Amino acid sequence: MQRLLFVLAFPATLSAQTVSRIVVTPAPASLTAGDTLRLKAQAIDAAGRPVPGATIRFQQVGGQFEGIVTPDGHVTSGAVGTLPVVVSAVVGNEKPVIAQVEVRALPGPAASVHLAPVVTKLLVGQSVTMKPRVLSKAGDLRPDAVAWASSSPSVARVAADGSIVGVAAGRALITAKAGSATTTISIQVIPASVGTLSLTPASPQARTGDVVRFHLSARDANGAAIDGLTPTWLLAPGDGAIDAGGAFVGYVAGTYTVTAMLGQRTAQATVTLTARDVRRPAKLLGSVVRNTFATSEVWVHPTAPIAYLGTHLGGDRVYILDVSNPGAPAVIDSLMVNARVINDVMTSEDGKVLVVTREGADDRKNGIVIYDSSDPRKPRKVSEFTEGVTAGVHSAYVYTQPRFGRHIYLTNDGTGALHIIDINDPAKPREVAVWKTPRTDAGRSLHDIDVRDGMLYASYWNDGLVILDIGKGTNGGSPSNPTVVSQFKYDLGTLYKQVEATDGPGFIRGTHTAWRHKNYVFIADEVFSQSEIQKLMGKAPARAFGRLQVVDISDPSNPKSVAYYEPEYGGVHNIWIAGDTLYMGAYNAGFRAFDISGELRGDLRAQQREIADFMPSDPKGFIPNTTMTWGVVVKDGIAYINDFNTGLSLVKIVPKSAIVP
Amino acid sequence: MRSLLRRCVTVGAAAFVAAAPVAAQDRDYLLFVGSESVDRVALIRFGANGAKVERERYVGFAPTELAGPHGVGTSPDSKWYFVSTAHGMPFGRLTKYSTADDAQKGQVQLGSFPASLQASPNGYYVYVVNFNLHGEMVPSSVSVVAADEMVEVARIPTCTMPHGSRFTADGLRHYSTCMMDELLVEIDTKSLAVSRHFLLTAGKEMGMTGPPPQRGAPVTHDAGGHGMEPPKPGDITCSPTWALPSPDGTRVWIACNRSSDIVEVDATSWKVARRIPAGPGVYNLGVTHDGAKLIATNKRGASVSVFDAGSGKELARIPTTRTVVHGVAVSDDDRYAFISVEGTGAQPGTVDIIDLMALKKVASVDVGQQAGGIDFWKSERRR
């Protein structure tokens, strides 16, 4: 258990001090996730003798998500990963001698083996490859090689790569073994006496991006159905995807051949796709250019032709705009706020309560300000809420439930916690709950909140998407008792490895925004490399990165990513969904709108689901002639597009005109 | 951001013209100042023609987030400056930049809200207090960072809301305070451990050995305002925000922000020598290298006070250009004190320059909003 894997020392950077190097034991160091280990270190001089009186300290310098290292070298591992540890030796007040070691926390022994697809029936001569996943008791993935065996190779043969071949009719047990963990499946091999194979639908017509679900039907010579077979799916040409369940999506208009294989027998279907034909022009109706500060969030009052526009990078005001004439929106007033960033602005559903977030307040109390916006043109401040959220509030969501009344769900910059504030009396806001992901505080960040139908969708940066029941009741939740429904985490490091590869480590990336629509949650990541941030702050054109994922929550307890969108050259920031259209602020890629009708699979951009784009910019902008679109709010068919550098643009997507003969 | 910069430079140019050309005839003075609300560090040049922003460096990590640079300090060899960034996320960072060209040379993650900092006199370490302004009111720590490698080699537990970070001239002792625990804390830099602490509340002053006891609740719990709220009636607490050893190491001065006085502790006997009445909300302290003059920023008073360090007499109280007065740095020749002023709302931050001989403000230059951390870099023959 206590093997030392790795010692990286940058030791002998020495002058007159007596310590020459530090010897750390055990070397290399590793332990099982969840276990503990004691590191020891000794300061050694140039002659190889121990240096008496040297102060030795261990300091964890990373891996805060994976474990804890105390100054005396006691390691407690919580999860699989690597704990980098700095070991310092100091004599007197001299220059420290430093070594760095890594403690590897490894998965526990193999506890289970999982196979996919799970094959239960094969034809003689049919081959199917099963992929194994070996997990520890804690559910950590292990890299073990799996040993395969068949109880009856004369019936079913299994190769080292998990491919099974039906040899002769009969039954066989196929065993996959990793360490002491095994899993066994029973396979029935039947004669290859398939009379007919048919694939339905046989020749469907669809559009690019539509999901067509194929079903393979096998019948014997007597016409009896043969159930339980596992076909292998093929697709030609490859501009699309098909999964193990036969769900097909094509990206380019044309004809595709879908093939289902059962041994030597195959069945084919032809899919003809027409172009999606959703592309439309976007027409600028009017705009308000802002350049005193950068522009942040926009909100359109639900019952009045009034918009509220936040300010950033020193911004201390919310502009109030009259948008009754979309061709000539105009600033009519401002709310002055003790802040230097107003990141979020939102009203209640009835428009009577307005909430403004604060960061950078001169008294460092931050929090939120609550207004009575019954008169949308002249909101009246009724209260502030700062207790426990003095570090700043980045996002807030106002939501009303008949059973529980009205609450504000807000993010805490300092702790990464969700705070839930009862504002049934807006003049007396009252905190009713605080929730945060159950792990160490290091790096925890709650970035944005979406609430629909009593469920809260929290964009939790490195912790991914977290779904909480705050009143729907499926998991016993309420505003004062939010309960976890599920969490969807994904590997941000792998997803954006090209950003790190081209611009180095330390870039920012995390789950930034979520919006639930039907059985999907759309989540968008915020991704910037450090050099691009420096460009932007230096007032030069800069780009963002990022991916929008479509997460299927048909089973809310088991979210699955099924589709995605990545701009060719841009990011994915805030989104808005109205009807079957998703609207997006894509930073340097401007404003984008997408058709999200029907079932969603695969690469949405490749499927030509993009309806329209618009690039806000203005010579008098905060950064002139440079697009950096933050987000969009849609009301009555008009997109109110807020751009960091430009201000507010009102855009309408021109509908397809009817052909008049 | 650039428009802000342009405005700063414009206002600075105005100051350039308006200010009396009183700098030493052949010297330019350069210093760094951080602006917490716009993630910028400015290099200020002050010379015979007044003060101006020489250049600025963005020190944030994302354009739509506030990183919040709070502490700024230069290395003894003048090659580097260090910036602590506090806001926006739990666990802030210390970043090292080249004074020559602002290039980033290293970064390390520290505790919650890393704030005041100083590089050790031998240049081997940077001590940064983890102020934890917005977290639970629990004991926090002082981070010790190896300055070359930029790795944290120790995190020394102290007490609640540590603030201020200053070494003795010989580098053997380090002092910080704990705002919420009424304590002065002394760290023995050889053993990297707290050697003594001192209770500062008026009438209850007491020096003790070893680290402060770890307990659950602070003496006070008013974290808001960060030194801007005056004491309530009957409140005798100190709410210490800064500790500064005298150049000879025999005394330690502590700014009591709430009670608006300066406690002078005898470092040998570890007893109070005296309490010096100070300006409203005294916040940060600086001292001339000869130990003659003690400079104190008055956070609630829109002023800076200059004391005779020997007698404790307040020689002058000089109004600042704006309100919310923050930090102080003293020139290498003891002629000038440079005062960072946060300002309020959308006001720019400001650096006021005080002539310590004439005891008056002689120049002013605007920088980014919420100017805070400040440190002198060097003087050079005027270009």
Contacts between the chains, C-beta under 8 A, distances in Angstrom:
chain1	res1	chain2	res2	distance
A	10	B	149	7.0
A	13	B	148	7.4
A	55	B	190	7.4
A	55	B	191	5.9
A	55	B	192	5.9
A	57	B	153	6.1
A	57	B	154	5.1
A	57	B	192	6.5
A	59	B	151	7.3
A	59	B	152	5.1
A	59	B	153	5.5
A	59	B	154	6.2
A	59	B	155	6.7
A	61	B	108	7.2
A	61	B	109	7.7
A	61	B	151	5.7
A	61	B	152	6.1
A	62	B	109	7.8
A	64	B	91	7.7
A	71	B	154	6.8
A	71	B	155	7.5
A	86	B	151	4.6
A	86	B	152	6.8
A	86	B	153	6.0
A	88	B	146	6.9
A	88	B	153	3.8
A	88	B	154	7.1
A	90	B	153	7.7
A	90	B	190	7.4
A	90	B	192	6.8
A	92	B	190	5.5
A	93	B	120	7.9
A	93	B	122	6.7
A	93	B	124	7.9
A	93	B	171	5.6
A	93	B	172	6.0
A	93	B	189	5.5
A	93	B	190	5.5
A	94	B	122	7.9
A	94	B	124	7.4
A	95	B	122	7.4
A	95	B	124	4.7
A	95	B	148	7.9
A	96	B	124	6.4
A	96	B	125	7.5
A	96	B	146	5.2
A	96	B	153	5.7
A	98	B	146	5.9
A	98	B	149	5.6
A	98	B	151	6.3
A	98	B	153	6.7
A	100	B	151	7.4
A	291	B	3	6.4
A	292	B	3	7.2
A	294	B	1	7.4
A	296	B	64	7.7
A	312	B	64	7.0
A	313	B	1	5.2
A	313	B	4	7.1
A	313	B	38	6.2
A	314	B	1	7.9
A	314	B	4	5.7
A	314	B	37	6.4
A	314	B	38	5.4
A	314	B	346	6.3
A	314	B	368	7.5
A	314	B	369	5.1
A	315	B	346	7.7
A	316	B	345	4.9
A	316	B	346	4.2
A	317	B	346	7.7
A	336	B	345	7.3
A	338	B	344	7.7
A	338	B	345	6.4
A	340	B	37	3.8
A	340	B	38	7.0
A	340	B	66	7.6
A	340	B	346	7.5
A	340	B	369	5.5
A	340	B	370	6.9
A	341	B	37	7.6
A	341	B	66	5.7
A	343	B	64	7.4
A	359	B	66	5.4
A	359	B	87	7.4
A	360	B	36	7.4
A	360	B	37	3.9
A	360	B	66	5.6
A	360	B	68	7.8
A	360	B	87	7.6
A	360	B	369	7.4
A	360	B	370	6.8
A	362	B	324	6.2
A	362	B	342	6.4
A	362	B	343	7.2
A	362	B	344	4.4
A	362	B	345	6.3
A	362	B	370	6.8
A	363	B	224	6.9
A	363	B	225	5.3
A	363	B	226	7.0
A	363	B	228	5.4
A	364	B	133	6.6
A	364	B	224	7.4
A	364	B	225	7.3
A	364	B	226	4.5
A	365	B	224	4.9
A	365	B	225	6.9
A	386	B	224	6.8
A	389	B	134	7.9
A	390	B	133	7.1
A	390	B	134	4.9
A	390	B	223	6.6
A	390	B	224	5.9
A	391	B	87	6.6
A	391	B	88	7.9
A	391	B	113	8.0
A	391	B	133	7.2
A	391	B	134	3.3
A	391	B	135	7.9
A	392	B	66	7.0
A	392	B	87	6.4
A	392	B	88	7.2
A	392	B	134	7.8
A	394	B	65	7.7
A	413	B	87	6.7
A	413	B	88	5.6
A	413	B	89	7.2
A	413	B	134	7.5
A	414	B	90	6.3
A	414	B	112	7.5
A	414	B	113	7.8
A	414	B	133	7.9
A	414	B	134	3.5
A	414	B	135	5.9
A	415	B	90	6.0
A	415	B	134	7.6
A	415	B	135	6.5
A	416	B	89	7.5
A	416	B	90	6.2
A	441	B	90	4.8
A	441	B	91	7.1
A	441	B	112	7.8
A	442	B	90	6.7
A	442	B	91	5.1
A	442	B	109	7.7
A	443	B	89	6.7
A	443	B	90	7.1
A	443	B	91	6.4
A	444	B	90	6.2
A	445	B	89	5.6
A	506	B	107	7.2
A	508	B	61	6.1
A	508	B	62	5.0
A	526	B	62	7.5
A	526	B	64	7.6
A	528	B	62	5.9
A	528	B	63	7.1
A	530	B	61	7.6
A	533	B	58	7.6
A	533	B	60	7.3
A	533	B	61	6.9
A	533	B	62	6.3
A	533	B	63	5.9
A	534	B	58	6.3
A	536	B	63	5.0
A	537	B	1	5.8
A	537	B	39	7.7
A	537	B	58	3.8
A	537	B	60	7.1
A	537	B	63	6.4
A	538	B	2	7.8
A	538	B	58	7.1
A	539	B	1	6.9
A	539	B	2	4.1
A	622	B	3	6.5
A	623	B	2	7.1
A	630	B	64	7.8
A	644	B	63	7.5
A	644	B	64	7.7
